[in-house]
Amino acid sequence: MINKCLFPVAGYGTRFLPATKSMPKEMLPVVNKPLVQYGVEEAIEAGLKEIGFVTGRGKRAIADHFDVSYELEHQIAGTSKEEYLKSIREVMKNASFSFTRQSEMRGLGDAILNGRRLIGDEPFGVVLSDDLCVAEEGVLAQMVKLYRQFRCSIVAVQEVAKEDIHKFGVIKGKELKDGIYQVEEMVEKPPADKAPSNLAIIGRYILTPDIFEIIENTPPGKNDEVQLTDALLTQAKNGCVMAYRFKGRRFDCGSVEGFVDATNYVYKNIYNVNEA
Ligand code: G1P
């Protein structure tokens, strides 16, 4: 019922310079796998097998990663090293990949609007691959289940400490069930004393396609960028948006500290089990 997932990947990754000078931040490896592949695997697990990237200049390595490398295939065919290609082959077998470009960086809302031509008129998932999520059942899969019940846009949320709240979109809502809120208020990166709650949006969304028209009519907000958070608030006021306190852990791989934590976690708990 939901088949498509959008990955906005046009951002610069300035916090990782010089590593990201000529390489997309989404290709930084967490142990042996690029960050973006974790997100794509999560989408596939949720049944979202048509992957769309909103990309930008200097991001060609992402398209190459999800395509066949004939030279490499030829070199290692029939050797024990083929094992190392297993996870990416699996991904390529199970999904299709489309690309469109965002030529100017005008915010997450604008990036999503650029993805419209890849999505059309159907509900879709969004993954911000900076947020690496680990959970028994993938976070997007959890959200797809919820979508079946509510049929409206859903944002994943997590409780965060007061000193960190200014880095996120923050929601306030009526808790309908444990961890499921109907959104009433939503602000992009408020100062701690203006935050409506401690529930921060993390980079997983299910969006209904009316969001595109709403974004078109959303003026630039925080940092003079078109914010998805602002468009979602309009959607919440006109209809319904749910927030879901997901089960699992999230690492902020957009920061060096979060990236190191994710690397340690994956090395200890995932890499050893699956790959060693
Ligand atoms: C974006 C969203 C923000 C959300 C965050 C999650 O911000 O605008 O609402 O809380 O992702 O990672 P960014 O971190 O891209 O500035």
Boltz pocket constraint, residues with backbone or C-beta under 6 A from the ligand:
constraints:
  - pocket:
      binder: B
      contacts: [[A, 108], [A, 128], [A, 131], [A, 167], [A, 168], [A, 169], [A, 170], [A, 187], [A, 188], [A, 189], [A, 200], [A, 201], [A, 202], [A, 203], [A, 228], [A, 229], [A, 254]]
      max_distance: 6.0
